[in-house]
Amino acid sequence: MPGTRNYKIAVIPGDGIGLEVVPQGIRVLEAAGKRFGFSCTWRNFDWSCEIYRRTGRMMPEDGLDHLRPCDAIFLGAVGHPDVPDHISLWGLLIPIRRRFRQYANLRPVLLLEGLDSPLKNIRPGQIDMVIVRENNEGEYSEIGGRLYAGTDDELAMQQSIFTRRGVDRILRYAFRLARTRKSHVTSATKSNGILHTMPYWDERFHVVAREFPDVRTDQYHIDILTAHFVRHPEWFDVVVGSNLFGDILSDLGPAVVGSIGIAPSANLNPEREFPSMFEPVHGSAPDIAGQGIANPIGQIWSGAMMLRHLGEEDAATAVEQAIAKVLASSNVRTPDLGGKSTTSDMGGAIEREVLAAHQQSA
């Protein structure tokens, strides 16, 4: 019976195109629930840069307390040209990731049929990797500051933090994930130029790798790794990196398959002590906000990742298959994919595929 399983989902549409793609994500997930016998209770939070401009806060002081009882968080995008990025991110996104120990940021990169990769001689299926980004420490640290502001002696200092606990747990997560895929882990490093933290990362990578003798390993400095992403993307399976390197690679990955608009991500607390958060990679895109042309696939695919995390494996697979079928077999294309379809056109096409499969099996 539909609705026998219910999930409490916190919804934060945020800013810009987040307000447009989140409803399409919900639309498709509701269709999946109808097909696979679960329901979602959506609890909306209007935390955004607009709220910041009115109140001076991205979310209330007790905002995390409101999110804590939820099964998952479905986020659209955060950011507005009138609010500095460090304020919007450190006022909302980063506190959620850190307080809820969402230390594993997971970003799939898959070249699907119907996508036009900018790379030559790359066929659908040849690019199939997952970027695993350390999400709680590394280069994105609060430790640092400025001295002698406004003078010729002005300086800014930023400290990177790499702990054994933090490094080992993200490496182990990557190796366990690789065992479910092609059993290959690549480490992103820069130990030839960063004197302390990157050699430490390399040391821990080799220590943890010994726990997984069945998994093939390699490592590259981040500069040549970005080149290999463009020249040899088929080489990679699971790529694990620090907070900064993982962030950079997980934008480059979607670019080589044709559009950052399709890219999903998950901020996971693997131990499930706290709710995990699911969001597209693309950001708020203020240049196209309000035009109804944003690609909702990144949001919808993030929703599929959320379903998988909640244990709805069949529903997650069905949503992913619906995305793949629309891209491969229809002429629905948003402008980032070279078409003229609207955000709603794309969401509706994917919704119909999910429901069509349900009707065919009924």
N, C-alpha and C positions, 0 to 999 in steps of 0.2 A: 504494500500500500504506500503511495506517495506520502512523504512527510513523516514517516515513522522515525526517522533520525533527524534531529534538528541541531543546527550549529548556530551559535551566537557570533556574528561577525561584526566587528567594528569597521565602519566605512569612513575614510578620510579622503574626500575628493581633492582637497587642497586647492591648488591654483591652476590658472591657465587651462590647458586642454585636459587636465585631470577632471574637471567638471563635466567634460564631454565624453571621455572614454570610460569613466567608472560606470555610468548607467548602462553602457553596452556590455561591460563585463558582468554586471549583475543580471542583465537580460539573458545572457548565455548560461550563466550558472543556474538561474531559475529553470531554464529549459532542461539542463542536465539533472536538476533535482526532480523534475517531473518524470523524467525517463528512468532514473535509477532509485527513486524511492527515498529521497531525503529532502529536507527543507532548510532554509536559512532564515534566521531572524537578523535583519540588517539594522544596526544601530548607527545612525549618522552623526558625525562630529564635524562641524564646520570650521575646523582649525586651519588657518591659512595665513598668507601674507596680508590679506585684507583684514582679517581679525587683528593681526599685529599692528596694522596702521591705525586701527580704532582703539586698541587696548594696551599696546606696548608689549604684548605677549603672543607667541605663536599658539600656545595652548594654556589652559588654566594651570595654576600651581598644582592642583590635584588631578591633572589630566591623566597621568599614568594609572592612577587608582581606578579611573573609569574604564581603562582598557584592560586592566588585569583580569577581570572575570571572563573576558571574551575568549572564544576558541581560536580566533585568528584576527588579523588586521589586514584590511584591503585598502591600500593607499593608492591615490592617483598620482599626484605630482606636487612638488613644493618649489616655489620660487616666483619672484616678480621683480621686474627691473627697478622698482622703487624701493626695494628692501635688499640690502646687501646679502649675498649668498651665505656668508658665515653666520648671519643672524637667523635666517630662515632655517638652515640646516641644523645649527646647534640649538635652536629653540624648539625643534620638533623631531626631526628624523633621527638625529644622533642620540638624543636622550632615550628614545624608544629602543633603538638598537642596543644601547649599552645597559640600560636598566633591566631590560628583559633578556640580556645575555644572548642576543641574536648574533653569535660570533661567526656563523657560517653564512656567507653571502654566495648564493648559487645562481649562476647565470648561464643558461644553455645557449649554444650557438649552433644552428642547424640550417643547412641550405636545403630548402624545400622546393619541390617542383613548382614552377610558376614564378619563382623569384628570379630576378635578373642580377646576378652577381657582377660587380665591376671587374672581377678577375677573369682572365682568359682561360678557356679550356677546363673549366671546373663544372662538373655535372652535379645535379641534385644527389644528396646523400654523401658526397665526398667530404663535405665539411660537416662534422658531427662531433662537437666538443662541448665540454662544460668548464667554465671558469669558476674556480673556488677561491673566493676572496676572504682573507681574514678581515673581520668586520668590527672589531672592538678595540684594537690597539694599533701598534705599528706607527706609521707616520702621522696618523690623524689623532694627535695627542693634544690635550689641553695645556700641557706643560710648556712654558715659554713666556715670552714677553718682549717689551721694547724698553730701551733706555735712551735718554737724552733726545726725546722727541723734538723735532723741529730744528735741531742743530746739525752742524756738519759732522758731529760725532754720533749721530743717531744710528742705532743698531736694533735689529730684530733677531730673536733666537727662538727656534722651534725644536723641541726634543722629541725624538722617536722612542717609543717604548716597545720592546720585544721581551716578553716573559717566556720562561720555559713552558708554563702552563698554557699560555695563549698560542704559542707557536706549535707545540706538540698536538694540541687538540684539533687545530685546523688541518695539520698535516695528516693526522689519523683519519679525520673525516674524509679528506681527499682520497686516501688509499682505500678506505672502505667503499667509497662511491665507485672507484675504478674497478673494484671487484665485481660490481654489478653491470659494468660496461665492457670495455676492451682491455682492462687490466694494464693500463699504462698511465703513469703520472709524470708530468713535466713540472719542474719547479722554476719559477721566475726569480732571478737574483740580480745583484749588482755588486758582488763581493770584490770585484777588481777596482772599485772606486769608492765604495762606502765601507769604511774601515772596521767598524765594530758590529753593527747590527746584521749586515748581510752575511759575513762569515759565520756569525752565530746561527742565522737561519739555515745556511748550508750544512753546518754541523748537525743540527737537529733533523734536517731532512734525511741525512744519511743514517742517523741513529734510528729514526722511525721506519725508514725503508727496510731495515733488517727485520722488522716485525712482519713484513709482507713480502716474503721471498718470491711469491708467485706473481708479483706485480712488477712490470718493467718500468724503469725510471730513466729520466734524463733531466738535465738542467741547462738553462741558457741565461746569459745576461740579458736584461730587459731590452737593451737596444737591438741586439740581433734577434731576439725573440719576436719583437714587433715586425721585423723584416720577414721572418719565417711565417708569421701569421698571414702575410700578403703573398709570399712566394710559394709556401708549402703548407697551407692550412690543413691539408689532409693528414699531416703527420700527427695531429694532436687528438688526445682523448680527454683526460682530465688535466687541467692546468691550474696549479695552485700558486698563489702569490700573496704578498703582504697587502695591507689595506690600499696603499697607493698604487702598487703595480697591478693588483687585481682590478682596481677601478679603471685604470687606463686600458687594460686588455679587454675588459668587458664592454667597452664602447667600440674598440677596434674590431672585435669579433663580429658583432652585428653589421658593422659597415661592410665587411667583406662578403656578407651574404645578401646585401642589397638594401637594407633599411634598418636604422635603429628603432623605427616605429614598431617593429615586430618583436623587439627583444623583451623577454620577461625576466623577473628576478625574484628570489626568495631570500628573506633575512630570517635564518632559522636558529631557533634554540633547539638543537637536536635532542637534548634531554627532556624536552617538553615540560620544563618547570614553569615556563612563561609562554604567552602567546607569541607565535611567529608572525612576521609581516610580509606581505606580498605586493609587489609594485612593478610597473614597467620601468625600463632603463631610461626612457627618452626624456624625462623631465617635463617642465611645464610649457615649454615652447610658446612663449608669449607672442612670437611673430605670427603664429597662425591661430592663436586662441580666439574663440568666438566665431570662427568661420565655418565650423561644422565639417572640416576636412581632415581632422587628425585621424591617424590610423589607430584603431582600437585593439589591434591584434596583440600588442604587448601587454595590455591590461587583461585581455581575455585569456591569454596564455599564462599570465601570472595567476589568474583565477584557477586554471587547471593545476598549476603547481600547488596552490592552496588546497584544492580537493585531494590531491595525492597525499599531502601532509596530514590531512584530516582522516585518511584511511579510505577515501572514496576513489580507489584505483581505477575501477571501470569507468566511472564518470570522467575522471581526469583524462584517460586515454581517448574517450569519445570526443571530448572537446578538442583535444589535439588533432584527432583525425578529421574533425569538422573543419578546423583551420586549414589543414593540409589540402582537403578536398576543394574548399573554396578557392584557394590559391592555384591549385592545379587545373580545375575544371570549370571555372566561371570567369566572367569578364569583369567581376567586381574588383576594382582597384582604386585605392585612395591616391592622391597626387604623389605621395612619396614613392609609390610603386609605379608611377607613370600613367595613372588613370585619372578619372574625374568623379569617382564615387564619393559619397559622403561617409562620415563616421557612422551614421545610422544605417546606411546601405550595407556596410561591411558587417556591422554587428548583427543586422537582420539576416544576412546570408549565412553567417555561421550558426545563428540560432536555428534557422530552418533546417540546416544539415543535422544538427543534434536531434531535432524533433522528427525529421524525416526518418532517420534511422529507428527512432522509437516507434513510429507508426508502422514501418515495414515489419518490425519484429512483433507487433501487437497481434 
